């Protein structure tokens, strides 16, 4: 039988069964770096670290990418230019710029200045009629006004909060020539928190365990997913305080014996005083068990159990009018090594966020090689079978003779 098993395995090595999951990227309008949200379908088919994920363009060229795995704030800066009412200068003394302030209150200005290798001191004053001016700040210093990669620099100056309709900036030109102020305004910063990705379960089963005074909720997912957070909404009663254990069932085979044990992911107290959102040990999960200790209380009426994972993003440089495909699921692949890893801090401003679409799994049978070795040829397989049969027959005859003796 061992010989037949070996032959059977040799035959199976003729074929390799490859399962890969593919998805398309949304098209982009211009060439730039984009943030790509990794869909739950792709994450389910990939390794936890996405080491087997690759992006290809229409010509099958591999596209490098960075991975963002943490919840973080995305910052957007938008410059709002003010109207410059006048510019004037007194040689070797001062240069003055007056702007109109459209805001009810202001405490900072952003100056866009042509490149220069000088340091400057300035003062700021305010007025509501451009006739009588009042001091706001004095001896503000500007440094590092030379950018080797641009023809201009951005400087932000802070000063006490004020509500003047007009602002005047006086530059000290006693030691250096005037600087060329191109624009003056404010920079509006907005932050957007990357939200948690909710994973919809396939089914939820409830089992009451009266002898143990517990309730067991079994949550079944459509496909294995990395779950990192759980939220439980309780409908009734109004006041409650229960101990909860969240676990998965792990099956192991040792010495031909199969054993199942609980892998605890979290323990916490479910209470009407709290938000009832809890972190759990991350890992790919197909089924989740939530055990609630009721003590002598009636079971809780659970309205919903929500599962979440941290959003995962790829950052890649994409071209307009190009089609990109994401492929994952090859267990033989390891995390790629791209040059982009050395420029993570430089790639801060991305053009926007796009999604993966049309995720689907493909199964194909592929030959290991186009020209198999001689031991992979059919005639060699049949030869092995015949030799094995003759060998088994020889030993069987010899065994029968020994038994007769």
Secondary structure as UniProt FT lines:
FT   HELIX           2..12
FT   TURN            13..14
FT   STRAND          15..25
FT   STRAND          32..37
FT   HELIX           40..45
FT   TURN            48..49
FT   TURN            51..52
FT   STRAND          54..56
FT   TURN            58..59
FT   STRAND          66..68
FT   STRAND          73..81
FT   STRAND          83..90
FT   TURN            91..93
FT   STRAND          94..100
FT   STRAND          106..114
FT   STRAND          120..127
FT   STRAND          134..142
FT   TURN            148..149
FT   STRAND          152..162
FT   STRAND          166..172
FT   STRAND          181..193
FT   STRAND          197..199
FT   STRAND          201..209
FT   TURN            210..213
FT   STRAND          214..226
FT   STRAND          229..236
FT   STRAND          241..254
FT   TURN            255..256
FT   STRAND          257..271
FT   TURN            272..273
FT   STRAND          277..279
FT   STRAND          284..293
FT   TURN            295..296
FT   STRAND          301..309
FT   STRAND          313..318
FT   TURN            320..321
FT   STRAND          325..328
FT   TURN            331..332
FT   HELIX           339..343
FT   TURN            344..346
FT   STRAND          353..367
FT   HELIX           374..376
FT   HELIX           378..404
//
